[in-house]
Amino acid sequence: MTIAKEKTKTENPARVKIEEKVRTEEKKVERKKKKRVWFLLAIILLILLVFLMFFYFVMASPSKPRSGTEIENPIGDMNLEYAISQFNESYISHVVFAIGGWKLHAPPLSEDTPKVKVIVDGEIYISEIIDMEIKTEKKETENEDIVIKTTKREIVLAILSPDVKNYIKQSVSEGKTTLELKASYTKLFSKGYLSLYKDITGKSFTGSVVRIFAQG
């Protein structure tokens, strides 16, 4: 009995050390797990914050255009036929502005400005939106976001109407204008086209190419 008790006393310190070591390692592992969990949570929260900021930037459209960017009626008191004969870039800018083109913007942290191609009776115009200002040139481009096809007569009638946007909406229902989405959904969304599309059609766009005006 005495020998057995002495042997147990001899073994206990070693066992205690081993158990303490095991507990210490387990605590280290547990602390590492907690650190990993908190790190992952921090990353998720950061990603969520960036997404929310991006979403806010895209969806928070300004309530009115910046002073000095408004585009005056380029037709004035011209009659229909004379106005058509004098057709120029200012007509396009006026209509693009009136349907909400001034709300379009480059994506966050990007200089990729919105570009709207307007084909009028076969003639090609490009409207570029820079800081709410619409600049239209008669030229070709390969990186347009959307393509609008219409006629000079429709553009002029829209400008001569009391409400350009409402006339365009009416033109939509009559099938006199078409629009193709050329850029990716992500790019269109980040530039603010979703708002413009909804304003004109009351619908959301999906897919890479969608007709928002009935085919003419």
C-alpha positions as CSV (number, residue, x, y, z in Angstrom):
1,M,0.0,0.0,0.0
2,T,2.8,2.4,0.9
3,I,4.6,1.7,-2.4
4,A,1.4,2.3,-4.4
5,K,0.7,5.6,-2.6
6,E,4.2,6.8,-3.3
7,K,4.0,5.8,-6.9
8,T,0.7,7.8,-7.3
9,K,2.2,10.8,-5.7
10,T,5.2,10.6,-8.1
11,E,2.9,10.4,-11.2
12,N,0.4,13.1,-10.2
13,P,2.7,16.2,-10.8
14,A,3.5,15.0,-14.3
15,R,-0.2,14.4,-15.1
16,V,-1.1,17.8,-13.7
17,K,1.5,19.4,-15.9
18,I,0.1,17.6,-19.0
19,E,-3.4,18.5,-18.2
20,E,-2.5,22.2,-17.6
21,K,-0.6,22.2,-20.9
22,V,-3.7,20.7,-22.7
23,R,-5.9,23.3,-21.1
24,T,-3.5,26.1,-22.1
25,E,-3.5,24.8,-25.7
26,E,-7.3,24.5,-25.8
27,K,-7.5,28.1,-24.6
28,K,-5.1,29.3,-27.3
29,V,-7.2,27.5,-29.9
30,E,-10.3,29.0,-28.6
31,R,-8.9,32.5,-28.6
32,K,-7.7,32.0,-32.2
33,K,-11.2,30.8,-33.2
34,K,-12.7,33.9,-31.6
35,K,-10.2,36.2,-33.3
36,R,-11.1,34.6,-36.7
37,V,-14.8,35.0,-36.0
38,W,-14.4,38.7,-35.1
39,F,-12.1,39.2,-38.2
40,L,-14.7,37.6,-40.5
41,L,-17.5,39.7,-38.9
42,A,-15.4,42.9,-39.4
43,I,-14.8,42.0,-43.1
44,I,-18.5,41.3,-43.6
45,L,-19.5,44.5,-42.0
46,L,-17.0,46.4,-44.1
47,I,-18.3,44.9,-47.3
48,L,-21.9,45.6,-46.2
49,L,-20.9,49.2,-45.5
50,V,-19.3,49.6,-48.9
51,F,-22.3,48.1,-50.6
52,L,-24.7,50.4,-48.8
53,M,-22.6,53.4,-49.7
54,F,-22.5,52.3,-53.3
55,F,-26.3,51.6,-53.3
56,Y,-27.0,55.0,-51.7
57,F,-24.8,56.8,-54.3
58,V,-26.6,55.0,-57.1
59,M,-30.1,55.3,-55.9
60,A,-30.0,58.8,-54.3
61,S,-30.9,60.9,-57.3
62,P,-30.7,64.7,-56.9
63,S,-34.0,66.4,-56.7
64,K,-33.2,69.1,-59.3
65,P,-30.4,69.8,-61.8
66,R,-27.5,72.0,-60.9
67,S,-27.9,75.7,-61.7
68,G,-26.6,76.5,-65.1
69,T,-27.1,73.1,-66.6
70,E,-30.7,73.7,-67.8
71,I,-31.2,73.5,-71.5
72,E,-33.5,76.1,-73.0
73,N,-36.1,75.3,-75.7
74,P,-34.1,75.4,-79.0
75,I,-37.2,75.8,-81.2
76,G,-38.9,78.8,-79.7
77,D,-41.8,79.9,-81.9
78,M,-40.8,78.0,-85.0
79,N,-43.5,76.1,-86.8
80,L,-43.2,72.3,-87.1
81,E,-41.8,72.0,-90.6
82,Y,-39.3,74.8,-90.2
83,A,-38.1,73.4,-86.9
84,I,-37.5,70.0,-88.5
85,S,-35.4,71.7,-91.3
86,Q,-33.3,73.4,-88.6
87,F,-32.7,70.2,-86.6
88,N,-29.4,70.1,-84.7
89,E,-27.6,68.8,-81.6
90,S,-29.4,71.2,-79.2
91,Y,-32.7,69.4,-80.0
92,I,-31.3,66.1,-78.7
93,S,-29.8,67.7,-75.6
94,H,-33.1,69.3,-74.8
95,V,-35.0,66.0,-75.0
96,V,-32.4,64.0,-73.1
97,F,-32.4,66.6,-70.4
98,A,-36.2,66.6,-70.2
99,I,-36.5,62.9,-69.7
100,G,-34.1,62.9,-66.8
101,G,-30.8,62.5,-68.5
102,W,-29.2,65.1,-66.2
103,K,-29.6,62.5,-63.3
104,L,-27.2,60.1,-65.0
105,H,-23.7,60.0,-63.6
106,A,-20.4,58.1,-63.7
107,P,-20.2,55.0,-61.4
108,P,-18.5,55.6,-58.0
109,L,-14.7,56.1,-58.3
110,S,-14.9,56.0,-62.1
111,E,-14.7,58.4,-65.0
112,D,-16.9,56.3,-67.3
113,T,-19.4,59.0,-68.0
114,P,-22.9,58.1,-69.3
115,K,-23.2,58.1,-73.1
116,V,-26.6,58.0,-74.9
117,K,-26.6,57.3,-78.7
118,V,-29.6,58.8,-80.4
119,I,-30.3,57.8,-84.0
120,V,-32.6,60.2,-85.7
121,D,-33.7,59.4,-89.2
122,G,-30.4,57.6,-89.7
123,E,-28.3,60.4,-88.3
124,I,-26.2,59.5,-85.2
125,Y,-25.8,61.8,-82.2
126,I,-24.0,61.1,-78.9
127,S,-25.1,62.8,-75.7
128,E,-22.6,62.6,-72.9
129,I,-23.5,63.6,-69.3
130,I,-20.8,65.2,-67.2
131,D,-21.7,66.5,-63.8
132,M,-25.4,67.0,-64.8
133,E,-24.4,68.8,-68.0
134,I,-25.5,67.3,-71.3
135,K,-23.1,67.6,-74.3
136,T,-24.3,66.3,-77.6
137,E,-22.2,65.8,-80.8
138,K,-23.0,64.4,-84.2
139,K,-20.6,61.5,-84.2
140,E,-20.2,57.7,-83.8
141,T,-19.0,55.9,-80.7
142,E,-18.6,52.2,-79.7
143,N,-19.0,52.5,-76.0
144,E,-22.5,53.9,-75.7
145,D,-24.7,52.7,-72.8
146,I,-28.1,52.9,-74.6
147,V,-29.3,53.5,-78.1
148,I,-32.5,55.5,-78.9
149,K,-34.0,55.4,-82.3
150,T,-36.6,57.9,-83.4
151,T,-37.4,60.6,-86.0
152,K,-36.8,64.3,-86.2
153,R,-40.5,64.8,-86.3
154,E,-41.0,63.0,-83.0
155,I,-38.2,65.0,-81.4
156,V,-39.6,68.3,-82.6
157,L,-43.2,67.4,-81.6
158,A,-41.9,66.5,-78.1
159,I,-40.1,69.9,-77.8
160,L,-43.2,71.8,-79.0
161,S,-45.5,70.0,-76.5
162,P,-46.3,71.5,-73.1
163,D,-44.5,68.6,-71.4
164,V,-41.6,66.9,-73.2
165,K,-41.4,63.9,-70.9
166,N,-45.1,63.2,-71.1
167,Y,-45.0,63.4,-74.9
168,I,-42.1,60.9,-74.9
169,K,-44.2,58.6,-72.7
170,Q,-47.0,58.9,-75.3
171,S,-44.6,58.2,-78.0
172,V,-43.6,55.1,-76.2
173,S,-47.2,53.8,-76.2
174,E,-47.6,54.6,-79.9
175,G,-44.5,52.7,-80.8
176,K,-42.6,55.5,-82.6
177,T,-39.3,55.2,-80.7
178,T,-37.1,52.3,-79.6
179,L,-34.3,51.9,-77.1
180,E,-31.7,49.2,-76.7
181,L,-29.5,48.8,-73.6
182,K,-26.0,48.2,-74.7
183,A,-24.0,48.2,-71.5
184,S,-24.1,45.6,-68.8
185,Y,-26.9,45.6,-66.2
186,T,-24.3,46.5,-63.5
187,K,-23.0,49.5,-65.4
188,L,-26.5,50.7,-66.3
189,F,-27.6,50.5,-62.7
190,S,-24.5,52.2,-61.4
191,K,-24.9,55.1,-63.8
192,G,-28.6,55.7,-62.8
193,Y,-30.4,54.5,-65.9
194,L,-32.8,52.5,-63.8
195,S,-34.4,55.7,-62.5
196,L,-34.7,57.1,-66.0
197,Y,-36.2,53.9,-67.3
198,K,-38.7,53.7,-64.6
199,D,-39.6,57.4,-65.1
200,I,-40.4,56.8,-68.7
201,T,-41.9,53.3,-68.7
202,G,-42.8,52.5,-65.1
203,K,-41.0,49.2,-65.4
204,S,-37.7,47.7,-64.3
205,F,-35.2,46.5,-67.0
206,T,-33.7,43.1,-67.0
207,G,-31.3,41.3,-69.4
208,S,-28.7,42.8,-71.6
209,V,-31.1,44.2,-74.3
210,V,-34.6,45.3,-73.5
211,R,-37.1,47.3,-75.5
212,I,-38.7,50.1,-73.5
213,F,-40.4,51.6,-76.4
214,A,-42.6,49.5,-78.7
215,Q,-41.1,48.8,-82.1
216,G,-42.0,51.3,-84.8
